[in-house]
Amino acid sequence: MNWLYNNEEITDISQFPPNTFGFVYEVSTPKGKKYIGKKVLYHNKKTKLKKSELAEQSGRGRRALHKIVSKESDWKKYYGSNKHLKNQITEGEVTLESLGKQIIEIGFNKKHLTYLETKYLFQLEVLEKPDEYYNDNILGKFFTKDLDI
């Protein structure tokens, strides 16, 4: 199943608005249980410069030994990081094809994306509805187990 955004199927990174950093999403199982999360579109990786690239450097000062390479993430196949949901998929209780994958909102930088995810997690009261949501914490600070429900 591909991602849906504004009722449109997203199959390629070029379909996102310019300057998109990532998105907040909702994954749902056939039984209706959901997971809210965020996903970035690109990962930056530090790699060593090749000998030819090192030789091209001239001038004074310290030579760069590394460069940052931007690589597209696995956003197309991604379905979340929740351990319980992953276990259900591994054990065959839920299939990848049966998951609903909905993009809720686009984020344009790291802080914006984290803000949006946190906003939706609180608005949807995911910690107060453990029967509806897989999410059991927000920002690693607020936990379902700490609430008197």
C-alpha positions, 0 to 999 in steps of 0.5 A, a space after each residue: 500500500 502506498 501513502 495517501 496525502 489529501 486523497 492522492 496516492 504518493 508514489 514518488 518523492 517529486 510529488 511532495 511540495 518543494 522543501 519538504 523535510 518529512 511528514 507526520 503519518 497515521 498507519 492503521 490496521 484492519 482492526 482499526 488500531 493506529 500508530 502516529 509517527 513522523 518520517 523524514 524524506 532524506 538522510 544525511 551521511 558522513 562519508 570519507 573523501 576519495 583520494 582524488 577528491 582530497 587531491 583537488 583540495 588546495 589552499 591554506 588551512 585544514 583539509 576536509 576529510 569527509 563530505 555529507 551525502 544526502 540519500 533518500 530514506 525508506 519512506 515508501 516502504 516505511 510503516 512505523 517504529 512501534 515494536 508491538 506493530 512490528 511484532 504483529 507484522 512479523 508474526 503474520 497477525 497483520 500484513 503490510 498490504 492490509 495497512 492503511 498509510 495516511 500522511 497527515 501533514 508535511 513538515 519543512 524542517 526538523 523542529 517543525 516536523 517534531 512539533 507537528 508530531 507532538 501536536 497530533 499525539 496530544 490532540 488525538 490523546 493517544 496516551 489516553 486511548 491505548 485500545 485505539 493507538 499503539 503509541 505509548 509515549 510522547 517525546 520519551 517523556 510522557 508515558 501511558 503507564 504513568 497516567 492514571 487511566 
